[in-house]
């Protein structure tokens, strides 16, 4: 069941991204967050998250990422390396 949920999540995000690109192409630019921003965000979370009411959600998602991360590397890692070249 979890695999179906993850596949559904990926598929819906892909459709949403395509819709954003088509409907707002003249008004938005899609960018990835720079690594320094992501690193600063991680540091901020490590200092502040336990006091946040959203901490249980963050902790649950972090646990989920640790579980699926190795699978994503196997299932999609080689493809991402291929298209990055």
Secondary structure, DSSP 8 states (H G I E B T S, - for coil): -HHHHHHHHHHHHHHHHHHHHHHSTTT-------HHHHHHHHHHHHHHGGGSTTHHHHHHHHHHHHHHHHHHHHHHHHHHHHHH-
